[in-house]
Structures are given as C-alpha cells and as structure tokens.
Amino acid sequence: MAGFSSIMSEFQTTGEAEGYDAWFRAKVETAMTSTEPGIPHDQVMAMVQEIIEQNRPR
C-alpha cells in the first residue's frame, strides 16, 4: 500500500489496513452473491431507529 500514513488512517500499520480491506471485500462479495431476499429500506430504517432509541442516554 504505497503512501500509507497512519495519520490519515484508523489503522496503526499497513498490515492492519490490508487485513481490514480483505475482510471488507469478502463481506461485500458475499452480500453481492447472496440469493437471500433483501430487506426493504423502510424495514431497515425502522430497525436502526429502534437501536438508536435503545442506546440513547436517558
């Protein structure tokens, strides 16, 4: 990874960044080739809102 700068990255090393990149690409590939039905946008947004509400400081 040419020009790697830990100042501009959340990773401490090039190896950490490359490891994350490989993991992320594998997750995307799995999702793109999945034959399972998708979740409607409105349903996902409702699920996220519920998580936000559950974790909101009281």
PADOMI-206978 format. One record per residue (C-alpha): residue number from 1; residue in one letter; x, y, z. Coordinates in Angstrom, 2 decimals. Layout:
! residues N
seq:NUM; type:a; c1:X; c2:Y; c3:Z
...
END
This chain:
! residues 58
seq:1; type:m; c1:0.00; c2:0.00; c3:0.00
seq:2; type:a; c1:2.02; c2:2.91; c3:-1.29
seq:3; type:g; c1:1.95; c2:6.12; c3:0.67
seq:4; type:f; c1:0.36; c2:4.61; c3:3.78
seq:5; type:s; c1:0.10; c2:7.18; c3:6.55
seq:6; type:s; c1:-1.18; c2:6.24; c3:10.00
seq:7; type:i; c1:-2.04; c2:9.92; c3:10.47
seq:8; type:m; c1:-4.76; c2:9.58; c3:7.84
seq:9; type:s; c1:-5.87; c2:6.10; c3:8.79
seq:10; type:e; c1:-7.57; c2:4.48; c3:11.77
seq:11; type:f; c1:-5.12; c2:1.59; c3:11.44
seq:12; type:q; c1:-1.72; c2:1.52; c3:13.07
seq:13; type:t; c1:0.02; c2:-0.48; c3:10.35
seq:14; type:t; c1:-0.24; c2:-1.26; c3:6.68
seq:15; type:g; c1:-0.91; c2:-4.88; c3:7.62
seq:16; type:e; c1:-3.93; c2:-3.90; c3:9.72
seq:17; type:a; c1:-5.30; c2:-1.79; c3:6.87
seq:18; type:e; c1:-4.75; c2:-4.56; c3:4.33
seq:19; type:g; c1:-6.34; c2:-7.12; c3:6.64
seq:20; type:y; c1:-9.42; c2:-4.95; c3:7.08
seq:21; type:d; c1:-9.60; c2:-4.33; c3:3.34
seq:22; type:a; c1:-9.53; c2:-8.08; c3:2.64
seq:23; type:w; c1:-12.22; c2:-8.74; c3:5.28
seq:24; type:f; c1:-14.42; c2:-5.93; c3:3.94
seq:25; type:r; c1:-14.07; c2:-7.07; c3:0.33
seq:26; type:a; c1:-15.03; c2:-10.63; c3:1.32
seq:27; type:k; c1:-18.14; c2:-9.34; c3:3.13
seq:28; type:v; c1:-19.17; c2:-7.28; c3:0.09
seq:29; type:e; c1:-18.58; c2:-10.23; c3:-2.26
seq:30; type:t; c1:-20.69; c2:-12.49; c3:-0.02
seq:31; type:a; c1:-23.51; c2:-9.94; c3:0.06
seq:32; type:m; c1:-23.42; c2:-9.37; c3:-3.68
seq:33; type:t; c1:-23.62; c2:-13.08; c3:-4.48
seq:34; type:s; c1:-26.26; c2:-13.88; c3:-1.87
seq:35; type:t; c1:-29.51; c2:-15.35; c3:-3.11
seq:36; type:e; c1:-31.39; c2:-14.50; c3:0.08
seq:37; type:p; c1:-34.14; c2:-11.89; c3:-0.32
seq:38; type:g; c1:-33.20; c2:-8.33; c3:0.55
seq:39; type:i; c1:-34.70; c2:-6.35; c3:3.41
seq:40; type:p; c1:-36.87; c2:-3.39; c3:2.38
seq:41; type:h; c1:-35.34; c2:0.02; c3:3.10
seq:42; type:d; c1:-38.17; c2:1.12; c3:5.38
seq:43; type:q; c1:-37.78; c2:-2.02; c3:7.50
seq:44; type:v; c1:-34.02; c2:-1.48; c3:7.85
seq:45; type:m; c1:-34.55; c2:2.16; c3:8.82
seq:46; type:a; c1:-37.09; c2:1.13; c3:11.47
seq:47; type:m; c1:-34.62; c2:-1.42; c3:12.86
seq:48; type:v; c1:-31.84; c2:1.18; c3:13.01
seq:49; type:q; c1:-34.14; c2:3.72; c3:14.69
seq:50; type:e; c1:-35.03; c2:1.14; c3:17.33
seq:51; type:i; c1:-31.33; c2:0.54; c3:18.04
seq:52; type:i; c1:-30.74; c2:4.29; c3:18.31
seq:53; type:e; c1:-33.64; c2:4.68; c3:20.73
seq:54; type:q; c1:-32.46; c2:1.77; c3:22.88
seq:55; type:n; c1:-28.99; c2:3.29; c3:23.17
seq:56; type:r; c1:-29.99; c2:6.93; c3:23.64
seq:57; type:p; c1:-28.85; c2:8.32; c3:27.00
seq:58; type:r; c1:-31.75; c2:8.68; c3:29.38
END
